[in-house]
């Protein structure tokens, strides 16, 4: 799973990340967006435009946000 969207996105749902994704791997859920790990090409475009800084490479997710790795995985 190259990138993970974390708690700052909950109830924010700014779609800037969706707009820049070259492979359309970001899907909208009920409360936030999620990145499909099978489609993501690890380009980082979404991370740089996120206005709430909610997107991290999976190996850089802060410890307090680690549960979002599993939440994202379960969404797909």
C-alpha positions in Angstrom: 0.0 0.0 0.0 2.0 3.0 -1.2 0.0 5.8 0.3 -2.5 6.1 3.1 -5.1 8.8 4.0 -5.4 9.4 7.7 -7.6 11.2 10.2 -7.3 14.8 9.1 -9.4 13.8 6.1 -12.3 12.5 8.1 -15.3 14.7 7.4 -13.0 17.1 5.4 -13.3 15.3 2.0 -11.4 17.9 0.0 -11.1 16.3 -3.4 -7.8 18.0 -4.5 -6.1 14.6 -4.2 -8.7 13.0 -6.5 -8.2 15.7 -9.1 -4.4 15.1 -9.4 -4.3 11.3 -9.3 -3.1 10.1 -12.7 -4.5 6.6 -12.2 -7.8 7.4 -10.4 -7.0 5.2 -7.4 -8.7 7.5 -4.8 -12.2 6.6 -3.9 -14.7 8.5 -1.8 -16.1 6.7 1.3 -18.8 7.8 3.7 -16.5 9.9 5.9 -13.3 10.3 3.9 -11.3 9.3 0.8 -9.3 6.1 0.5 -6.4 5.1 -1.8 -6.7 1.7 -3.6 -3.4 0.0 -2.9 -3.7 -2.2 -6.0 -4.0 0.8 -8.4 -1.8 3.4 -6.7 1.5 3.9 -8.6 3.3 5.6 -5.7 3.7 8.9 -7.6 3.1 11.2 -4.6 0.9 13.7 -6.4 -1.9 13.3 -3.9 0.4 13.9 -0.9 1.7 17.2 -2.1 -1.8 18.8 -2.8 -3.6 17.6 0.4 -4.7 20.8 2.2 -5.0 19.0 5.6 -1.7 17.0 5.3 -3.6 13.7 5.7 -1.7 11.6 3.2 1.5 9.6 4.0 3.6 6.9 2.4 2.6 3.7 4.2 5.9 3.4 5.9 5.8 7.0 7.2 2.3 7.0 8.7 2.7 8.5 12.2 2.2 6.0 15.0 -1.0 7.6 16.3 -2.4 7.3 12.7 -1.3 3.7 12.1 -4.9 2.3 12.4 -5.7 4.0 9.1 -3.5 1.6 7.2 -5.9 -1.2 8.2 -9.0 1.0 7.7 -7.8 1.8 4.2 -7.1 -1.9 3.5 -10.5 -2.9 4.8 -12.2 -0.4 2.6 -11.0 -2.2 -0.5 
